[in-house]
């Protein structure tokens, strides 16, 4: 689906209170899934996976399974909030550091006054705190739950508690709150058009260099293995 169709699809999910777990798929996630059967299962059992990364769009086209367009997670989150601004939806923000999530919450609340932001909290909690976090979200009963944690703490956590939370749309949004808070700048349109958004972020956060090394590995994997690239090792 393109962006408009994706928003319409998730709008129907919210209006019908039908829980959906949305994953914004990128090359890093796919590469983790190849070596980690548990994480691959997390990806493959999601209700919806959107092509977030430019590399995923390129790979889909090369494997002759093209997508209509890139559906970036940051943009999808804002499209849903824009729709919610008109429909009076509620949203809960979970993740990032305490100062970033507080700033992101305040700016998003001003940007989308029609959305009821019913709660927020940082993402620095342990398994022992899960019960408290889940209870707070259940009590807030949001239409939208956006989660921003590290890759291995984000999607598996959402999968684990999806049925308990009962939120119509739960989506991992990675570093989106960093941008919304003003800590980082969104890549200019030219970088996004050229599929170089990752490079712009690397310029802002050089510490991500090691993580970015997976991108050429992903490209080589697609070129070398073709349609076998989506199959995990020893799937369970």
Secondary structure, DSSP 8 states (H G I E B T S, - for coil): --HHHHHHHHHHHHHTT--EEEEEE-HHHHHHHHH-HHHHHHHHT-SEEEE-SHHHHHHHHHTT---SS---HHHHHHHHHHHHHHHT-EEEEEES-HHHHHHHHHHHHHHTTTSEEEEEE-S---GGGHHHHHHHHHHHT-SEEEEE--HHHHHHHHHHHHHHH--SEEEE-TTHHHHHHTSS----HHHHHTT-HHHHHHHH-GGGHHHHTHHHHHHHHHHHHGGGGG--TT--
